[in-house]
């Protein structure tokens, strides 16, 4: 379907070119014989047709590149269980919800609470990745209360999430990380051969100032990691803090505008290639009801799901974005 639409657009572009070419006078100083007929050996009409064919071919090539770029950004949905559930006996039900997901067209990961990571480490049968909610940047040793990536790798875990707003000090929780420590952690994670979900986001006080203020804050949060952004190893999870756990969700248009702005920052500060390929998740109270509309936005590549990841509807969220990006 996407191919057909892009092809139609390419044809329209070519047709527009023919119309403009047929009505345009030659540029000042250029002889009339320097028109299309000169290059084709035929009539001006046939030359225009041939030349417009090149324009269509060029447009189709560009469309194909756009399709390839979108295909490279395979959708990804993560479930953050936070500090839930309250009993190990409830984990099997949550695991079943994740195993019910069709992961053939979408990557899935799950962030169990630290005490439940080991139990979950070998329970998923559909390729869903166990992704701890944090790690340190010093490894094993006298670091009480910390989790080391060496311990994770020993369990077969290859991915970790860092920078969640609840660890950055939102909701009255003590700030356990800042932009500097998170940059250090990201480098440590990547150097160890693991992948990372890196969270960024703004509180309501910044959102109320408008999109420019939001993107200025996103730039601050990413300034120290632009040179570490490898699309094969890093996923950006954008979480509007004011929407987390509140039931309030950004409109699809607002989410798209913010994601597009983040991608533009990455294009300018890292590279266009990195920006085109890196996946940016939306993490503001996504659920089965709003996922279809959010999934239609071109720069929304997936979701970081909180409360809904504890429910069977998580599979519906995965299905929604899989279908939208197919």
Secondary structure, DSSP 8 states (H G I E B T S, - for coil): -HHHHHHHHHHHHHHHHHHHHHH----TT--GGGSHHHHHSS-HHHHHHHHHHHHHHHHHHHHHHHHHHHHHS--EEEEE-TT--S-GGGHHHHHHHHHTS--SSSEEEEE--GGGHHHHTTT-SSS-EEEES---SS-SSS-TT---HHHHHHTT--EEEE--HHHHTGGG------HHHHHHHHHHHHHTT-EEEEEE---HHHHTT-HHHHHHHHHHHHTTTGGG--TTTEEEEE--GGGTTTS----HHHHHHHHHHHHHHHHHHT-HHHHHH-EEEE-SS--HHHHHHHHTSTT--EEEESGGGGSTTHHHHHHHHHHHT-
